[in-house]
Amino acid sequence: MSATKDIPVNIYLESNPNPNSLKFVANFMLLPEGASQDFPDIESAENAPLAKELFQYPYVKRVFYMSNFITVTKDENVEWQEVQNEVKKHIVDFLQAGKQILIQAEFNNEASEGDTEIEIKIKEILDEYIRPAVEQDGGAISFHSFDEGKVKVLLQGACSGCPSSTLTLKAGIENLLKRMLPNDVTEVEAEGV
């Protein structure tokens, strides 16, 4: 996915509950609706030229793409006021040049043929009630697994390492799933945080 040189690139900034993450929102879609890509380090950004370039800044610790935004997570020893304009300019220049943010992108579809009835219900609840709020905060959540009452989810983008993610996970996601699926879900935990 890339911008065209004919479209002016406008980026605005949005803060989120993670003080080390900032959302850089574009005036056009960067990825197909519902698709996301998370880059926790430079090694994972091999097919993501923009993320790879952003990792050249010593303070950039994570890059996340979704819909029309890029969430950048910085080192906690640097203040956003010191670096946000530098990151924004880099993103604008990259997109204005019409470069692709991903090379050979493959997007995972949440639904799979082997899903049980309860897994399908869990994914539907995550999609309808949880995903929009998490995306609003510059992150993503995806179903990881379900086993004997325990739901595991994967938190990405601003949610990964966010101080309030545990509260969101337990007070929000776990309570909602327990309330909507009382005979099936007993616990929710994050995988790979």
N, C-alpha and C positions, 0 to 999 in steps of 0.2 A: 504494500500500500504506500502511496506517496501523494504529495500535493502536486498540483500542476502549477507551472510557472505563471499561468494567467490569473490565478486566484490569489488575492492578497492574503497573507498569513497574519491572523490576529491571535494573540495568545493572552489570556488573562489568568491571574493566579488565584487559587483558592486554598485556604488553609483547611486543615482537618484535625481530628483529635490527636493525631501523632505529631508532636511538636517538631520532630526531625524530618517530616515529610511535607512536601508541598506539591499541589496539583497544578499542572500547566495545561490549561484547557484551550484547545484549538477551535477555530470557527468552522471546522469540517471534520468528518469522520476519519480517523486514522486506521481503525480496524473494523471489520464487520461487527454488527450489533451482537453483543454477548460474548465476543471473543476477547481474550486477554493473553498477554505474555508477560511473564515475570522474570527478571534478571537479577538474582541475588548477588552476582559477582561478575567480573569481566569475562571469566571463562564461559559463563552461560550465555554471553552476548555475541557469540561467534557469528550468528546469522542476523544480527541486529546492529547495523552500522551506527545508528544514532546513539543507542545505549552504549556501544563500545566507545564512541567518542566522549560521551558524558563521563564514563568511568576514568577518563584521563585526568579529570579534576580530582585531586587527592581527597577532597571532602565528600565525593559521591560514593555512597555505600550500596545503593540499590536503585534499579530503574524498573518501572512497571508501565506497560502500555494497555490501554483499554478504550474502546469506543472513540471518543474525541479528546482523550486526555492522556498525559504522561505524568506519572507520579515519580518524583525523585526523592530519595531518602538520603539525607546528609549525615555526616559525622556530627555527634552531639557537641563537639568542641568548637563548632563554627556556627555563627548566627546567620539565619536566612537573609537578614537585611544586608549582610556583607556580600552574599553570593547570588541572590535570586536574579538580579539583572543580568549577570554573566550567563547563568544557565538559560534564562529566557531568550537572550540574544542568540545563543548557540542553537537552541531549538528552532527559533524563527528562521535563522539563516539556513539551517539544514533543510527545513521544510520548503522555504521559498525557492531553494535551488532545485526543487522537484525530486530530491533523492528519496529512495525507498527506505522506510524505517525497518523493514524486515526483508530478508532474502529467503525464498523457499519456505514460506510460513505454512505450517499445518496447525489447524485449530482443532482442539478436542471437542467432541460433542458429548455433553454430559450423559445423555441417555445411551444405554448399551443394551443389547439384546438379552443378556443374561440377568438383567435386574429383576429382583423379586418385587412383589407388590408393595412391600413396605419401603424398599429403596426408591421406588418410583414416587411414592407419596412424600418421602423425605425430600427428594430433589424438587418436587413441585412446590413444597412449602418454602424451601430455600430460595427458589426462583421468584416466587410471588411476594414473599414477606421480608426476606432478609437481604437478598442480592441488591435491590434498589438502594437501600439505606447504606450498605457497605460501599457500593459504587459511588454514591454521593460523597463519601468520605475519602475517595481516592484509592480504594482497595477492591479486592474481589474475594469471594468465598466460593469454594467448590466442594462438592461431596467427595469424600475420600473412600470411606467404607462404613459398613454397618455389621456389627457382630454381637449377638446376645445382649441387645438393648443399648449398646454403646455406638454412638454415631461419631465418626471422625471426619473433620472437615479440614480443608487446606485454606489458610489465610494468606493472601498475597498483597503486594503493593503496600499502601500505607498501613494496612492492618498488621503486617508482619513486624513485630517488635514494638507495636504501639502500646503505651502504658495502659490504655483503657481496653485493650482487646480481650483481656481475661474477663473483665466485667461484662463486656458485650457478649462474649461467648457464654458465660454462665447465666447472667441475669436476663439476657435477651434471647439468644438462640436456643439454649438448653430449655429455658422455661417455656418458650413457644412450642418447641417440638414435644415436650412432655405434656403440655396442655392439649395439643392437637392430636397426639398419638399416645395417649396415656397407658395403653396396654403394651406398647412396643418399645418406647424410648425411655431409658433410665438415666443416661448420661451423654454429654457431648464434650469432646475434647478436640483441640487443634493439633494437627499433624505438621511436623516440620517447622515449628515457629522458633 
